[in-house]
Amino acid sequence: MKRLLSIIGATILTMALGVSSALAQTENYLSIGDSLAAGQTPYQQIDTGYSDLIAMKLEMTGQLSFYTKEFAFPGYTTADVLKRVKSEEASDLLANATLITVSAGANDLLRLVQVNPTAGTLAFAQLQTDYALNIARKNMAEILDELKVRAPKAKVYVMGYYFAYPSVHATQKEGTNAQLVKLNKILQQQAEHAGAVFIDVYDSFGLNATNLLPNISDVHPNFEGYRQMANAFLHEYSGSKTLAISSNELPKPNPISFEQILEQVAKAEQKQVEKEKEKEKPSPTARAIQGGFKGYAAFMEKVRAKELFNHSYL
């Protein structure tokens, strides 16, 4: 019995040490991708998303030195994400990153799905979706190859997707869900091939998650949905439920409109001009953890262009 207890004790100690070792370093965290990475709400605003919750938990446990989601934007396809990863402005951040999450692929597919939320129907053309999925596969492979070169210190996690239309009629779900399953399989295969980690969030939502996707005319989750996504990542990241975020840890809603984002960007730009006049040159590694949208160049460009944000995709 003593020997058995000794073995059990040693096993528990080894597991604890393994978790501690996995969580030992502080992270420079970049969230890259579409509106889920940006934290879009079900009501056409930006607030806390899964990457913000991940950063929150890592900061609480002393594991975070830097975080930004300035390379995430609503509507991004895999082609858009690839362009951002290759951009000159991303070079320094990628070079210093130790942790990257990527959300890309859903918009290649969902923009082809015709949704009638009132009638509860979905429609798509199989030939078009097959082509889009193949493009997503090629682009994701290239994104991950680029990250290997441009972010050599980073552990990369590819986020999977949930079924986004829980309010449509049950008979309408099968076809679109089958395409989403194909997309998740593609993302998983590309992640594994590149030595990245795939994060499966599909089962956390299922086909009927109206409690997580409350707006029948919108595909974005609420805070609880983003918590499910963050916890799926944190479980994979830590190897246990050590870092799981509970519902009572969720921050209070603090949504911001695209117009407010533009105002914040303008103020940040003015501050930057003042700094340049004083010949101050801030180091990329000295940036503060981003609590708002300062320097959020992608938002500035798109909002100024008055581009519309389609609620039917991410």
LOMIVEX-785885 format. One line per field, with one value per residue (C-alpha): x, y, z; residue in one letter. Coordinates in pm, whole numbers, plus 50000, padded with zeros to 5 digits. Example, Ala and Ser with C-alpha at 12.3 -4.5 7.8 and 13.67 -1.06 7.14 Angstrom:
<rs>
east = [51230,51367]
north = [49550,49894]
up = [50780,50714]
resn = [a,s]
</rs>
This chain:
<rs>
east = [50000,50282,50447,50118,50072,50431,50377,50054,50224,50515,50277,50081,50406,50529,50200,50215,50574,50481,50201,50429,50698,50447,50330,50674,50744,50575,50417,50423,50078,49943,49584,49551,49242,48877,48604,48625,48988,48883,48600,48294,47968,47634,47526,47781,48026,48368,48419,48597,48660,48831,49181,49110,48998,49311,49525,49327,49389,49758,49802,49626,49873,50179,50225,50179,50421,50250,49923,49767,49486,49568,49609,49249,48957,48594,48549,48905,48943,49250,49382,49348,49521,49803,49850,49868,50119,50340,50312,50610,50421,50382,50753,50867,50564,50594,50967,50909,50594,50602,50232,50001,49639,49496,49127,49092,48884,48522,48478,48605,48306,48029,48016,47886,47600,47270,47085,46721,46700,46327,46242,46514,46673,47027,47144,47479,47626,47841,48082,48152,48205,48439,48647,48647,48755,49044,49155,49133,49347,49618,49618,49627,49924,50102,50004,50156,50469,50510,50469,50744,50983,50856,50767,51035,50990,50612,50393,50105,49748,49485,49135,48853,48495,48149,47821,47702,47329,47159,46826,46752,46523,46678,46630,46841,47145,47285,47431,47600,47721,47887,48083,48190,48309,48518,48667,48760,48920,49124,49240,49334,49529,49719,49796,49929,50133,50296,50364,50096,49810,49445,49185,48851,48556,48285,48160,48138,47865,47697,47412,47166,47368,47114,47233,47580,47464,47166,47102,46929,47058,47420,47685,47895,47891,47823,48068,47980,48053,48389,48457,48401,48651,48908,48879,48927,49254,49364,49304,49524,49782,49821,49742,49481,49188,49423,49362,48991,48792,48472,48158,48201,48544,48401,48444,48148,48038,48210,48119,48265,48126,48334,48289,48433,48724,48799,48803,49044,49272,49276,49377,49647,49780,49797,49993,50231,50287,50369,50614,50786,50824,51002,51216,51088,51113,50924,51058,50813,50894,50808,50442,50186,49918,49641,49327,49162,49234,49532,49726,49455,49549,49320,49012,49112,49153,48826,48610,48741,48658,48306,48307,48002,48035,47816,47651,47612,47980,48287]
north = [50000,50240,50161,50227,50559,50649,50575,50778,51066,51061,51056,51356,51544,51469,51593,51910,51977,51921,52179,52425,52379,52435,52757,52881,53133,53467,53506,53764,53683,53776,53704,53689,53638,53722,53876,53598,53690,54055,53988,54096,54070,53939,54303,54462,54586,54487,54368,54090,53790,53457,53602,53875,53608,53404,53713,53793,53449,53446,53790,53680,53394,53603,53437,53739,54015,54143,54099,54249,54166,54437,54175,54058,54211,54126,53968,53847,53545,53322,53541,53852,53685,53566,53923,54054,53789,53882,54257,54464,54611,54263,54178,54299,54165,53825,53806,53864,53650,53337,53255,53298,53202,53201,53219,53191,52991,53044,53350,53163,52933,53127,53415,53160,53051,53228,53271,53362,53389,53463,53158,52954,52840,52796,52749,52711,52578,52270,52350,52695,52567,52292,52553,52784,52504,52419,52783,52789,52476,52626,52962,52809,52598,52912,53108,52843,52820,53198,53190,52928,53171,53504,53393,53131,53156,53120,52822,52845,52738,52715,52777,52560,52674,52608,52562,52920,52877,52709,52887,52753,52455,52119,51998,52292,52226,51906,52034,52346,52160,51903,52183,52321,51977,51961,52303,52197,51881,52088,52324,52034,51859,52175,52253,51905,51905,52236,52134,52370,52277,52261,52381,52203,52416,52237,52007,52295,52448,52163,52228,52399,52652,52934,53018,53094,53250,53461,53673,53471,53722,53706,53434,53575,53431,53605,53617,53264,53138,53312,53161,52815,52892,53036,52736,52495,52674,52696,52324,52241,52502,52387,52019,52035,52240,52444,52767,52722,53046,53027,53221,53450,53554,53703,54081,54314,54398,54705,54710,54969,55077,55111,55489,55493,55280,55539,55814,55616,55552,55923,56009,55743,55879,56229,56098,55923,56244,56422,56149,56170,56544,56468,56217,55927,55588,55322,54967,54702,54487,54770,54797,54775,54508,54636,54713,54910,54965,55203,55156,54932,55011,54758,54900,55253,55163,54974,55214,55514,55335,55290,54922,54735,54442,54158,53990,53662,53578,53631]
up = [50000,50088,49756,49573,49751,49671,49301,49297,49474,49232,48936,49066,49131,48779,48631,48840,48738,48375,48396,48580,48315,48034,48198,48303,48028,47973,47633,47357,47223,46877,46778,46399,46186,46133,46349,46608,46668,46679,46928,46729,46920,46787,46755,46519,46784,46914,47270,47457,47233,47289,47244,47500,47747,47679,47738,48054,48203,48108,48261,48580,48616,48532,48193,47968,47876,47558,47368,47057,46818,46566,46293,46329,46143,46062,45722,45678,45453,45446,45162,45380,45673,45448,45323,45681,45785,45490,45552,45656,45951,46100,46085,46427,46612,46448,46513,46886,46919,47133,47105,46804,46750,46397,46303,45928,45684,45782,45564,45259,45314,45492,45246,44995,45221,45156,45484,45541,45920,45920,45711,45881,45557,45422,45064,44889,44564,44618,44335,44479,44831,44711,44532,44837,45069,44839,44836,45216,45233,45011,45189,45536,45435,45316,45629,45851,45635,45659,46036,46063,45897,46029,46382,46460,46838,46834,46914,46668,46740,46464,46591,46459,46401,46538,46351,46310,46233,46530,46472,46124,46071,46158,45801,45678,45896,45750,45425,45561,45867,45641,45472,45809,45918,45599,45679,46031,45895,45648,45923,46149,45873,45779,46143,46211,45890,45990,46350,46482,46717,46612,46865,46829,46941,46740,47017,47267,47048,46864,46620,46855,47055,47057,47410,47268,46939,47053,46743,46470,46212,46322,46342,46628,46980,47308,47601,47703,47353,47352,47696,47550,47273,47514,47744,47453,47380,47744,47796,47499,47598,47959,47912,48187,48316,48536,48344,48272,48289,48492,48405,48703,48574,48257,48236,48216,47861,47722,47352,47121,46785,46471,46490,46843,46724,46458,46720,46938,46642,46557,46913,46909,46580,46727,47025,46788,46594,46919,47012,46676,46721,47048,46861,47067,46899,47100,47071,46942,47246,47483,47380,47659,47672,47451,47646,47365,47001,46993,46674,46534,46174,46009,46175,46081,45715,45687,45890,45700,45378,45522,45444,45571,45806,45690,45990,45799,45814,46032]
resn = [m,k,r,l,l,s,i,i,g,a,t,i,l,t,m,a,l,g,v,s,s,a,l,a,q,t,e,n,y,l,s,i,g,d,s,l,a,a,g,q,t,p,y,q,q,i,d,t,g,y,s,d,l,i,a,m,k,l,e,m,t,g,q,l,s,f,y,t,k,e,f,a,f,p,g,y,t,t,a,d,v,l,k,r,v,k,s,e,e,a,s,d,l,l,a,n,a,t,l,i,t,v,s,a,g,a,n,d,l,l,r,l,v,q,v,n,p,t,a,g,t,l,a,f,a,q,l,q,t,d,y,a,l,n,i,a,r,k,n,m,a,e,i,l,d,e,l,k,v,r,a,p,k,a,k,v,y,v,m,g,y,y,f,a,y,p,s,v,h,a,t,q,k,e,g,t,n,a,q,l,v,k,l,n,k,i,l,q,q,q,a,e,h,a,g,a,v,f,i,d,v,y,d,s,f,g,l,n,a,t,n,l,l,p,n,i,s,d,v,h,p,n,f,e,g,y,r,q,m,a,n,a,f,l,h,e,y,s,g,s,k,t,l,a,i,s,s,n,e,l,p,k,p,n,p,i,s,f,e,q,i,l,e,q,v,a,k,a,e,q,k,q,v,e,k,e,k,e,k,e,k,p,s,p,t,a,r,a,i,q,g,g,f,k,g,y,a,a,f,m,e,k,v,r,a,k,e,l,f,n,h,s,y,l]
</rs>
